[in-house]
Amino acid sequence: MKFEFYNSATIKAPGALVGAGPDWSPVTLKVRWAFLDHPTFGPTLVDTGYGPSTYPSLASGGSSPSGNGLPTRSIGLRMYTSLFRARLRPEGQIDAVLADKGLTLEDIQYVIVTHFHVDHVSELRRFSNARILASRRGFDAVRRAGWRASLLHGTFTELLPTDLDRRLEPIEALPPINLPDGLGTGWLLVPELASLVPMNGHATGQVGIYIHSEHYLYAVDAHFVLGALDRAAEGLEPGLTKPKVTLSGLPRLIADDIAAAETTLARLAAFKRAGGRVGLCHDPDRDPFDAG
């Protein structure tokens, strides 16, 4: 099985705001997506990162590139992107990466959506042929959300395929599997190779990916920086159900469920203390699965 990360964009943010420590000096966060290839699924993406559908720097008039079916961005989406001011990385865009592999958007068989925030589904509408593997609970929550919740959590239905309800394959329907070192019950993706793990709190239905052979968990947005998880692991005593280092700043502000997010952080801290390796979508340091 091939599994590798690409960095679609960077965002500069004050360190203290994103939990990188007490210093307010800016840190450069990454916005990862992953390419996965296995005979069971064929060429597959995990999320889509940021792209021109949300930051149309290559298009005129504020519209997205031709061919993705997305109309001019809504006011809410424009406000969101103006706030975060991501800088796209051309070499990390899906089109460029797939072209290097001799593939096109139409060759992608599945897109696994870890959760429905903008930086994970920006280009989802462009994959008209792919099946979408995602949480039904998460999708339903996005459809029910009002405009205030959509803006706060970065969930915009305009970025989703109009036929997503038909193409969605619920993660919850996958076979359950008991995972090691406190990760609990997840869903089997590829036998003996990869499973999906509930990462509750940051977003409804968020899931991570556990790579069995590497004892590695891609925990997506359970936090933004690994330093916060390291601090939680240091303060975690046996039997403790909540970390002493709790969510603060932006991770706390945008969490769907703060208590659940802190419980997830405790699980990850315990997993890491037991020898597991953890990766995050936005951590600025190099991940063992980063390509290049």
C-alpha positions as CSV (number, residue, x, y, z in Angstrom):
1,M,0.0,0.0,0.0
2,K,1.3,3.5,-0.9
3,F,0.4,6.3,1.5
4,E,2.1,9.7,1.2
5,F,1.3,13.3,2.2
6,Y,1.4,16.4,0.1
7,N,1.3,20.0,1.3
8,S,-1.3,22.0,-0.6
9,A,-0.8,25.3,1.2
10,T,0.7,27.2,4.1
11,I,-0.9,29.4,6.7
12,K,0.9,31.8,9.1
13,A,-0.6,32.1,12.6
14,P,0.5,33.3,16.0
15,G,2.0,30.3,17.9
16,A,0.0,30.9,21.0
17,L,-3.2,31.1,19.1
18,V,-2.8,27.6,17.6
19,G,-1.4,25.9,20.7
20,A,2.3,26.0,19.7
21,G,3.3,27.5,23.1
22,P,3.2,30.8,24.9
23,D,5.1,32.7,22.3
24,W,3.0,34.8,19.8
25,S,5.6,34.7,17.1
26,P,4.1,33.4,13.8
27,V,4.4,29.7,12.9
28,T,3.9,28.4,9.4
29,L,1.3,25.6,9.4
30,K,0.9,23.1,6.6
31,V,-2.3,21.9,4.9
32,R,-1.8,18.3,4.1
33,W,-3.8,15.8,2.0
34,A,-2.8,12.3,1.2
35,F,-2.5,9.9,-1.8
36,L,-3.3,6.3,-1.0
37,D,-3.0,3.5,-3.5
38,H,-4.1,-0.2,-2.9
39,P,-5.7,-2.8,-5.2
40,T,-8.8,-2.7,-3.1
41,F,-9.5,0.9,-3.7
42,G,-7.3,2.0,-6.6
43,P,-5.9,5.5,-6.6
44,T,-7.5,7.2,-3.6
45,L,-7.2,10.6,-2.0
46,V,-7.5,11.4,1.7
47,D,-9.0,14.9,1.8
48,T,-8.1,17.5,-0.8
49,G,-6.3,20.3,1.0
50,Y,-6.8,23.9,-0.1
51,G,-7.0,24.6,-3.8
52,P,-8.2,27.2,-6.4
53,S,-11.9,26.5,-5.5
54,T,-11.3,28.4,-2.3
55,Y,-8.3,30.5,-3.3
56,P,-8.9,31.2,-7.0
57,S,-5.6,33.0,-7.6
58,L,-5.4,31.6,-11.1
59,A,-8.9,32.6,-12.0
60,S,-10.4,35.9,-12.8
61,G,-13.4,37.7,-11.3
62,G,-13.4,35.7,-8.1
63,S,-14.7,32.5,-9.7
64,S,-13.1,29.1,-9.6
65,P,-11.2,27.4,-12.5
66,S,-13.4,26.1,-15.3
67,G,-14.5,22.5,-15.0
68,N,-15.1,22.1,-11.3
69,G,-18.8,23.2,-11.4
70,L,-18.4,25.7,-8.6
71,P,-20.1,29.1,-9.0
72,T,-18.7,32.3,-7.6
73,R,-17.8,31.9,-4.0
74,S,-20.4,32.9,-1.4
75,I,-19.8,35.9,0.9
76,G,-19.3,33.5,3.8
77,L,-16.6,31.5,2.0
78,R,-14.9,34.7,0.9
79,M,-14.9,35.9,4.5
80,Y,-13.4,32.6,5.7
81,T,-10.6,32.6,3.2
82,S,-9.8,36.2,3.8
83,L,-9.4,35.5,7.5
84,F,-7.0,32.5,7.0
85,R,-5.1,33.9,4.0
86,A,-3.6,30.6,2.9
87,R,-0.8,30.6,0.3
88,L,-1.3,27.8,-2.2
89,R,1.8,25.7,-3.1
90,P,1.6,24.8,-6.9
91,E,3.7,21.7,-6.5
92,G,1.4,20.4,-3.7
93,Q,-1.8,20.9,-5.7
94,I,-3.7,17.7,-6.6
95,D,-3.6,18.3,-10.3
96,A,0.2,18.7,-10.3
97,V,0.8,15.7,-8.0
98,L,-1.5,13.4,-10.1
99,A,0.1,14.5,-13.3
100,D,3.5,13.5,-12.0
101,K,2.0,10.1,-11.3
102,G,0.5,9.9,-14.8
103,L,-3.0,10.2,-13.4
104,T,-5.9,12.7,-13.8
105,L,-8.8,13.6,-11.5
106,E,-10.9,11.1,-13.4
107,D,-8.6,8.3,-12.3
108,I,-9.3,8.8,-8.7
109,Q,-11.6,6.0,-7.5
110,Y,-12.3,7.1,-3.9
111,V,-11.9,10.3,-1.8
112,I,-11.8,9.6,1.9
113,V,-13.1,12.7,3.7
114,T,-11.8,12.8,7.3
115,H,-14.2,15.7,8.1
116,F,-16.0,18.4,6.2
117,H,-14.0,21.6,7.0
118,V,-12.9,23.8,4.1
119,D,-9.3,22.9,4.1
120,H,-10.2,19.2,3.7
121,V,-12.9,19.4,1.0
122,S,-11.9,22.5,-1.0
123,E,-11.6,20.5,-4.3
124,L,-14.1,17.7,-3.6
125,R,-16.6,18.9,-6.1
126,R,-14.1,18.4,-8.9
127,F,-14.1,14.6,-8.5
128,S,-17.2,13.7,-10.4
129,N,-16.4,10.0,-10.8
130,A,-15.1,9.1,-7.3
131,R,-16.9,7.4,-4.5
132,I,-16.8,9.5,-1.3
133,L,-16.0,7.6,1.9
134,A,-17.0,9.8,4.8
135,S,-19.0,9.9,8.1
136,R,-22.7,10.0,7.4
137,R,-23.1,11.7,10.8
138,G,-20.6,14.3,9.8
139,F,-22.3,14.9,6.5
140,D,-25.7,15.2,8.1
141,A,-24.4,17.7,10.6
142,V,-23.0,19.9,7.8
143,R,-26.3,19.9,6.0
144,R,-28.2,20.9,9.2
145,A,-25.8,23.7,10.2
146,G,-26.9,27.3,10.0
147,W,-24.8,30.0,8.5
148,R,-23.2,31.0,11.8
149,A,-22.0,27.5,12.6
150,S,-20.9,27.1,9.0
151,L,-18.7,30.2,9.2
152,L,-17.3,29.3,12.7
153,H,-16.4,25.7,11.7
154,G,-15.6,26.3,8.1
155,T,-18.2,24.0,6.6
156,F,-19.7,25.2,3.3
157,T,-22.1,23.0,1.4
158,E,-21.3,24.9,-1.8
159,L,-18.0,23.0,-1.9
160,L,-19.7,19.6,-1.8
161,P,-20.8,17.6,-4.9
162,T,-24.5,18.1,-5.5
163,D,-24.9,14.3,-5.7
164,L,-22.9,13.6,-2.6
165,D,-25.8,11.9,-0.9
166,R,-25.9,9.3,-3.7
167,R,-22.2,8.8,-3.9
168,L,-21.4,8.8,-0.2
169,E,-20.3,5.4,1.3
170,P,-20.7,5.8,5.1
171,I,-17.6,5.0,7.2
172,E,-19.9,3.8,9.9
173,A,-20.9,0.9,7.6
174,L,-17.3,-0.5,7.5
175,P,-16.4,-3.6,9.6
176,P,-15.6,-2.6,13.2
177,I,-12.1,-3.4,14.6
178,N,-10.5,-3.1,18.1
179,L,-7.3,-1.0,17.9
180,P,-4.3,-1.1,20.2
181,D,-3.0,1.2,22.9
182,G,-6.2,2.9,23.9
183,L,-7.4,3.9,20.4
184,G,-10.6,2.0,21.0
185,T,-12.9,0.7,18.3
186,G,-12.4,1.9,14.7
187,W,-13.4,0.7,11.2
188,L,-11.4,-1.6,9.1
189,L,-10.3,0.0,5.8
190,V,-7.7,-2.4,4.4
191,P,-7.3,-5.7,6.3
192,E,-4.0,-5.8,8.3
193,L,-2.9,-2.5,6.7
194,A,-5.1,0.5,7.5
195,S,-8.1,1.4,9.7
196,L,-10.2,4.5,10.3
197,V,-10.3,5.8,13.9
198,P,-12.9,8.2,15.5
199,M,-11.3,11.5,16.4
200,N,-14.3,13.2,18.1
201,G,-14.4,16.8,19.2
202,H,-12.8,18.9,16.5
203,A,-15.6,18.2,14.0
204,T,-18.6,15.9,14.0
205,G,-17.6,12.6,12.5
206,Q,-13.9,13.3,12.2
207,V,-11.8,10.2,11.6
208,G,-8.1,9.5,11.5
209,I,-6.2,6.8,9.7
210,Y,-4.2,4.1,11.6
211,I,-1.4,2.5,9.6
212,H,-1.0,-0.9,11.3
213,S,2.5,-1.9,10.2
214,E,4.0,1.5,11.3
215,H,2.0,1.9,14.5
216,Y,1.2,5.3,13.1
217,L,-2.0,7.4,13.5
218,Y,-2.8,10.3,11.3
219,A,-4.9,12.2,13.8
220,V,-5.8,15.0,11.3
221,D,-7.0,18.0,13.2
222,A,-7.2,16.5,16.7
223,H,-4.8,19.4,17.3
224,F,-2.8,21.7,15.1
225,V,0.7,21.0,16.4
226,L,2.4,18.0,17.9
227,G,4.0,20.0,20.6
228,A,0.6,20.3,22.3
229,L,0.2,16.5,22.2
230,D,3.7,16.1,23.6
231,R,2.8,18.3,26.6
232,A,-0.4,16.4,27.1
233,A,1.6,13.1,27.1
234,E,4.0,14.4,29.7
235,G,1.2,15.4,32.0
236,L,-0.8,12.2,31.6
237,E,-0.9,9.9,34.6
238,P,-2.0,6.2,34.4
239,G,-5.8,6.1,34.5
240,L,-6.3,9.7,33.8
241,T,-9.1,10.3,31.4
242,K,-8.4,14.0,30.5
243,P,-5.0,15.6,29.7
244,K,-3.7,18.3,32.0
245,V,-2.9,20.3,28.9
246,T,-6.4,21.2,27.6
247,L,-7.5,22.9,24.4
248,S,-6.9,26.6,24.2
249,G,-6.9,29.3,21.5
250,L,-8.2,28.5,18.1
251,P,-8.4,24.7,18.6
252,R,-10.8,25.4,21.5
253,L,-12.7,28.2,19.7
254,I,-13.6,26.1,16.6
255,A,-14.1,22.7,18.3
256,D,-17.5,21.1,17.7
257,D,-17.4,19.5,21.2
258,I,-14.6,20.8,23.6
259,A,-15.0,17.9,26.1
260,A,-14.8,15.3,23.4
261,A,-11.8,17.0,21.8
262,E,-10.0,16.9,25.1
263,T,-10.8,13.3,25.6
264,T,-9.5,12.6,22.1
265,L,-6.3,14.4,23.0
266,A,-5.9,12.2,26.1
267,R,-6.3,9.1,24.0
268,L,-3.6,10.3,21.6
269,A,-1.3,11.2,24.5
270,A,-1.7,7.7,25.9
271,F,-1.2,6.1,22.5
272,K,2.0,8.2,22.0
273,R,3.3,7.3,25.4
274,A,2.7,3.6,24.6
275,G,5.1,3.9,21.6
276,G,2.7,5.0,18.9
277,R,3.5,7.6,16.3
278,V,1.1,10.5,15.6
279,G,0.8,12.8,12.6
280,L,-1.3,15.9,12.2
281,C,-2.6,17.8,9.2
282,H,-1.2,21.2,10.1
283,D,1.9,20.4,12.1
284,P,4.8,22.5,10.7
285,D,7.5,19.8,11.1
286,R,8.2,17.0,8.7
287,D,6.0,13.9,8.9
288,P,7.5,10.5,8.1
289,F,4.9,10.1,5.3
290,D,5.6,13.6,3.7
291,A,6.5,13.1,0.1
292,G,9.6,14.8,-1.2
